[in-house]
Amino acid sequence: MTTALEEINFESVFSREKNNLIVFEEIANAVERSLNVLDKTINILSNIVEKILDANRDLIFIIKIFVKSRTAINA
C-alpha cells in the first residue's frame, strides 16, 4: 500500500507548473504588446484631435476676418 504522497508524480506536477508559467509569461507579453499598440493609437488620435482643433481655430479666425470685412463694406 502506497501513501498519497508516494502516488504523486512530482515530475508531472513540476512540468505542468512550468508549462503554466510559460503560458502566463506569453499572456503577459501579449498584454504588454496590446498596451503598446493602445498607447500608439491614443497618441495618433491625440494628434488628430490637435490638428482638428488647430483647423477650427484657423476657421474661426477666417470667419472673424470675413465678418469684419462684410461689416466694413456695409458701413
Phi and psi in degrees as a GROMACS rama.xvg file:
@    title "Ramachandran Plot"
@    xaxis  label "Phi"
@    yaxis  label "Psi"
@TYPE xy
-106.555  153.827  THR-2
-83.7988  164.202  THR-3
-60.3447  -35.894  ALA-4
-64.9206  -38.149  LEU-5
-70.3844  -26.417  GLU-6
-78.6276  -17.007  GLU-7
-73.6788  128.701  ILE-8
-90.0079  93.5165  ASN-9
-62.8002  -34.3958  PHE-10
-61.3633  -41.1944  GLU-11
-66.2778  -41.6532  SER-12
-62.6022  -47.9564  VAL-13
-64.2397  -36.7079  PHE-14
-63.883  -43.3039  SER-15
-63.5252  -42.9584  ARG-16
-62.6733  -40.805  GLU-17
-63.2278  -43.4045  LYS-18
-62.5399  -40.0413  ASN-19
-61.9263  -41.9747  ASN-20
-63.2756  -39.7909  LEU-21
-63.4517  -43.2952  ILE-22
-62.9771  -45.0131  VAL-23
-62.229  -38.6784  PHE-24
-65.0288  -41.37  GLU-25
-64.1626  -39.5323  GLU-26
-64.095  -44.4432  ILE-27
-61.332  -41.196  ALA-28
-64.613  -40.5524  ASN-29
-65.1571  -40.3598  ALA-30
-63.752  -42.3509  VAL-31
-62.0835  -43.6159  GLU-32
-62.784  -41.2023  ARG-33
-62.7807  -41.1998  SER-34
-65.5961  -36.9904  LEU-35
-64.0972  -42.8491  ASN-36
-63.7614  -42.706  VAL-37
-61.9983  -41.9971  LEU-38
-61.6837  -44.4523  ASP-39
-64.4248  -40.4493  LYS-40
-62.8054  -43.1575  THR-41
-62.8036  -41.3925  ILE-42
-62.7237  -42.5358  ASN-43
-62.9136  -46.6673  ILE-44
-63.4748  -37.7294  LEU-45
-62.5816  -42.4173  SER-46
-64.1437  -39.3635  ASN-47
-63.5331  -45.9498  ILE-48
-61.7583  -41.13  VAL-49
-61.8244  -41.7238  GLU-50
-66.9032  -37.7136  LYS-51
-63.9433  -43.4659  ILE-52
-63.6023  -40.8466  LEU-53
-62.1495  -43.2984  ASP-54
-63.6725  -39.2006  ALA-55
-64.9371  -40.1966  ASN-56
-62.065  -43.3192  ARG-57
-62.2053  -42.1928  ASP-58
-64.3616  -42.4378  LEU-59
-62.1719  -41.1908  ILE-60
-61.6936  -44.8441  PHE-61
-63.5441  -42.0876  ILE-62
-63.5743  -41.5354  ILE-63
-60.938  -43.6911  LYS-64
-62.6895  -42.9586  ILE-65
-61.7037  -44.7811  PHE-66
-63.6297  -42.6676  VAL-67
-63.3445  -40.8235  LYS-68
-68.229  -38.1654  SER-69
-66.7224  -38.9762  ARG-70
-64.977  -41.4696  THR-71
-66.7721  -37.811  ALA-72
-67.4029  -40.7554  ILE-73
-76.7451  -15.2677  ASN-74
